[in-house]
Amino acid sequence: MSEFKLPHVDDLTTNSKLPGQLTENFKVTENVIKDIEGRLEILEKKNKQDSDFDNHLYD
């Protein structure tokens, strides 16, 4: 039976790449969050416009 080994134990280059990979992942995550916030802002504006329109119909 073979023993399970983690890649970073035998290959130290994996460890040296980790900070860069984490930074890259953080930037991607940050961009996704900004995109979601932008879409939410658009939806909030649309909902307000719809609400204003509905209010004018029933005035």
N, C-alpha and C positions, 0 to 999 in steps of 0.2 A: 504494500500500500504506500503510495507516495504522500509525502508530507506537503501540506498546503503552505506556500510561501508568498508573502506579499511582494509585489514588484519593487517597491521602494527600498526593500531591505537589501536586495542584491544589486540593484541598479541605482547608484547615487545620482545619476543625471536626472532621474525622475524627480528626486527631491529638489534639485537645483532649478527645475522648471516650474515647480509648484507655485512660488510667489507670482510669477508672470501669468500662470493659468488662472490663479485666483483673482488677480487684477482684471484679466480679460473677462472672466465670468461676472465679476462685479459690474463692469461697464455694460455688459449685455443686459444684466438684470436691471440696472439703473435706466437704460434706454427703454426697456419694456415697461417699467413703471411709469416713465414720463409719457409714453405712448398711451397707456391706459388712462392716466390722469387727463390727457388731452381729449381722449374720446369721452370721458365722463363729463368734462366741461362742455363739450358740444351737446351731449345728451341733456345736460341740465338747462342749457340755453333753449334747446328745442322744447323741452317740457314747459319752461316758462312761457315761451311763445304760444304753445298749445293752450296753456292755462289762461293766458291773457285773451286769446281768441275765444275760448269757451265763455269767459266772463262777459265779453262783449255781446255774445249771442243771447245771454240770459238777462242782460240789463234792461 
